[in-house]
Amino acid sequence: MLLAGNDIEDASIESEVLLRHVLGIDRARLLASLDADISPEQRQLFMKLIARRSKGEPTAYITGHREFYGLDFRVNRHVLIPRPETELLVDKAISLCRENGYLKIADIGTGCGAIAVSMAVNLPSVTIYATDIYTEAVETARQNGVNHSTEDRMTFLRGDLLEPLPEPVDMIIANLPYVRQRDIPDKGPLSYEPAEALNGGEKGLDKIGGLCSGAGNKLKANGTLILEIGQGQGEAVKGILHKYFPSAEIKIEKDLAGIERMATIRLTQQ
């Protein structure tokens, strides 16, 4: 198999995804029609997509779709591909919103809108600001909001970090660039994703630090800040948060692989 020969993980699954994309059918229909022939045009297109994937281009960019939190999201080369580990942030955010009665949320650096839209779908009483510095990302997020019928409770804003937020909110959630600049690859699947959405500066903490420095003015009393962080960044992020929120409760949590993945603070006083 071409994909397996090019060291593509889960080659059979990826081939199936690409074939279903070409045929425009779901998995159940594919399994029910395994003996059916495909047209020469479909076969030619399928092989073109296989060739693209074998060169390292992520399947999500080839198909223009990625599943996240049980929902289908449109993605393109202007936004990062949503990762399964980020679902941890959504789980935590939804739980805290329900527990504390939060009604206004801000997703900073929204990208394709995966976090913001997933929260809007699961929390029908909240309103959400989704911000990004890049126009193309804001428009992608807006389209995903429309696709999931949540756009009436969402405001999509272009701007850097917290700058476009018009008012304080109950919760700020952010998956900002946290890869160290020297670790950004120039080849492989990650090289297809927008470098500006990965690059966190020399230590991977530039954007996180910038957000934390201004978050106090954009969080309501008893508000919560949730950040996705990278491997080994827990103590450094904890230090940044303690600098700006010395009296807040700070938690660093690990993902299912045991990697530090999430930093959370809850304001106890302003």
C-alpha positions in Angstrom: 0.0 0.0 0.0 1.3 3.4 -1.0 0.6 5.1 2.4 2.1 2.3 4.5 5.2 2.3 2.3 5.6 6.0 3.1 5.4 5.4 6.9 1.9 6.9 7.2 0.4 5.8 10.5 -3.0 4.1 10.4 -2.6 3.9 6.6 -5.7 1.7 6.2 -7.9 4.1 8.1 -6.5 7.1 6.2 -7.1 5.4 2.9 -10.7 4.7 3.9 -11.3 8.3 4.9 -9.9 9.5 1.5 -12.0 6.9 -0.4 -15.2 7.9 1.4 -14.4 11.6 0.6 -14.1 10.7 -3.1 -17.3 8.7 -3.1 -19.2 11.2 -0.8 -20.5 8.4 1.5 -20.2 7.6 5.2 -18.5 4.5 6.6 -21.7 2.5 6.9 -22.5 2.9 3.2 -18.9 2.1 2.3 -19.0 -1.2 4.2 -22.3 -2.0 2.7 -21.0 -1.6 -0.9 -17.5 -3.1 -0.7 -18.0 -5.0 -3.9 -19.3 -2.0 -5.9 -17.1 -0.7 -8.7 -15.9 2.9 -8.7 -15.6 4.9 -11.9 -12.3 5.6 -13.6 -12.7 9.3 -12.6 -13.2 8.4 -9.0 -10.2 6.0 -9.1 -8.0 8.7 -10.6 -9.0 11.3 -8.0 -8.5 8.8 -5.2 -5.0 8.0 -6.4 -4.2 11.8 -6.6 -5.3 12.2 -3.0 -3.3 9.2 -1.9 -0.3 10.7 -3.6 -0.8 14.0 -1.7 -1.1 12.1 1.6 1.9 10.0 0.9 4.0 13.2 0.7 2.9 14.2 4.1 0.0 16.5 3.6 -2.5 15.9 6.4 -5.7 14.2 5.5 -7.8 17.0 7.1 -6.4 19.5 4.7 -7.0 17.2 1.7 -10.6 16.5 2.6 -11.2 20.0 4.2 -12.8 18.3 7.3 -11.8 17.2 10.8 -13.9 15.7 13.5 -13.6 17.3 16.9 -15.8 16.7 20.0 -18.1 14.6 17.9 -18.7 17.4 15.4 -17.5 18.0 11.9 -15.4 21.1 11.3 -14.3 22.7 8.1 -10.5 23.3 8.1 -8.0 24.7 5.6 -4.3 25.7 5.5 -5.1 29.0 7.3 -6.0 27.2 10.6 -4.5 24.5 12.7 -6.0 21.0 12.6 -7.9 20.4 15.9 -6.2 17.8 18.1 -7.9 15.2 20.2 -6.1 16.4 23.3 -7.7 19.8 23.0 -11.0 18.1 23.8 -9.8 18.0 27.4 -10.1 21.8 27.5 -13.6 21.6 26.2 -14.6 19.0 28.8 -13.2 21.1 31.5 -14.7 24.3 30.3 -18.2 22.8 29.8 -18.1 21.3 33.3 -17.0 24.6 34.9 -19.6 26.6 33.0 -22.3 24.4 34.2 -21.0 24.3 37.8 -20.6 28.1 38.1 -23.4 29.3 35.9 -21.0 31.1 33.5 -22.8 32.8 30.6 -20.1 34.7 28.7 -17.1 33.0 27.3 -14.2 34.1 25.1 -12.1 31.7 23.0 -8.9 33.5 22.2 -7.0 32.4 19.0 -10.0 30.5 17.9 -8.6 29.1 14.6 -11.3 27.0 12.9 -13.6 27.6 16.0 -13.4 24.1 17.2 -13.4 25.0 20.9 -15.9 27.9 20.7 -18.4 26.0 18.5 -18.2 22.8 20.5 -19.0 24.8 23.7 -21.8 26.7 22.0 -23.4 23.4 20.8 -23.2 21.9 24.3 -24.0 25.0 26.3 -27.2 26.5 24.7 -27.5 29.3 27.2 -24.0 30.8 26.8 -22.8 33.5 24.4 -19.3 33.3 23.1 -16.7 35.6 21.7 -14.3 33.9 19.3 -11.2 35.9 18.3 -8.3 35.5 16.1 -5.6 37.8 14.7 -6.1 36.4 11.1 -9.0 37.2 9.0 -9.0 33.8 7.2 -9.3 32.0 10.6 -12.1 34.3 11.8 -14.0 33.5 8.6 -13.4 29.8 8.9 -14.7 29.8 12.5 -17.7 31.9 11.4 -18.6 29.3 8.8 -18.3 26.5 11.3 -20.6 28.4 13.6 -23.1 28.7 10.7 -22.8 25.0 9.9 -23.6 24.1 13.5 -26.4 26.7 13.9 -24.6 28.4 16.8 -23.8 31.7 15.0 -26.6 33.6 16.7 -24.9 33.2 20.1 -21.4 33.8 18.8 -19.5 37.0 18.0 -16.5 36.6 15.8 -13.8 39.2 16.2 -10.5 39.9 14.5 -7.7 41.1 16.7 -4.6 40.2 18.7 -5.3 38.2 21.8 -7.7 40.0 24.2 -7.6 43.3 22.3 -10.9 42.9 20.5 -13.0 41.8 23.5 -15.6 44.5 24.2 -16.3 43.5 27.8 -15.1 41.2 30.7 -16.3 37.6 30.5 -16.8 34.7 32.9 -14.3 32.5 31.2 -11.4 32.8 28.9 -10.2 29.7 27.1 -7.2 29.6 24.8 -5.1 27.2 22.8 -2.4 29.6 21.7 0.9 28.9 19.9 3.2 27.1 22.4 5.8 25.4 20.2 9.3 26.7 20.6 10.4 28.4 17.4 13.4 26.1 16.9 11.2 23.1 17.1 8.9 24.0 14.2 9.7 21.5 11.4 10.3 22.5 7.8 9.1 19.2 6.6 6.5 16.5 7.6 2.8 16.9 8.4 3.3 19.8 10.8 5.1 21.8 8.2 1.8 22.1 6.3 0.1 23.9 9.2 0.4 27.7 9.6 3.7 28.4 11.4 2.2 31.5 13.0 -0.3 29.3 14.8 2.5 27.1 16.2 5.3 29.6 17.0 5.3 30.5 20.6 8.7 32.1 20.5 12.1 31.1 22.0 10.5 29.2 24.9 7.1 28.7 23.5 5.5 31.0 26.0 5.3 34.4 24.3 1.6 34.3 23.4 0.7 32.7 26.7 2.5 35.4 28.6 0.9 38.1 26.5 -2.6 36.7 27.2 -2.0 36.3 31.0 -0.7 39.9 31.3 -4.0 41.3 30.2 -6.5 38.6 31.3 -7.1 40.2 34.7 -8.9 43.1 33.0 -11.0 40.9 30.8 -12.2 38.4 33.5 -15.1 39.0 35.8 -14.8 38.3 39.5 -14.7 34.6 40.2 -13.9 34.1 36.5 -11.8 31.3 35.1 -8.9 31.1 32.6 -8.1 27.8 30.9 -4.9 27.4 28.7 -3.6 24.5 26.6 0.1 24.1 27.2 2.9 22.0 25.8 5.0 19.2 27.3 7.3 20.3 30.1 5.8 23.8 30.3 3.7 23.3 33.5 6.1 25.0 36.0 6.9 27.9 33.7 3.2 28.6 32.9 2.5 28.3 36.6 5.1 30.9 37.3 3.6 33.3 34.7 0.1 32.8 36.1 1.3 33.4 39.7 3.0 36.6 38.6 -0.3 38.1 37.3 -2.7 36.3 39.6 -0.9 35.9 42.9 -4.1 35.0 44.9 -5.7 32.7 42.3 -5.9 29.0 42.5 -3.7 27.4 39.8 -4.0 23.9 38.5 -1.8 22.0 36.0 -3.4 18.9 34.6 -2.2 16.1 32.4 -3.7 14.5 29.3 -4.4 10.8 28.9 -0.8 10.3 27.8 0.5 11.8 31.0 1.7 15.0 29.4 1.1 18.4 31.0 -1.7 19.8 28.8 -3.9 22.3 30.7 -3.4 25.2 33.1 -6.5 26.5 34.9 -6.9 29.4 37.3 -10.0 30.5 39.2 -10.1 34.1 40.4 -10.9 34.4 44.1 -10.8 38.2 44.2 -10.1 41.1 41.8 
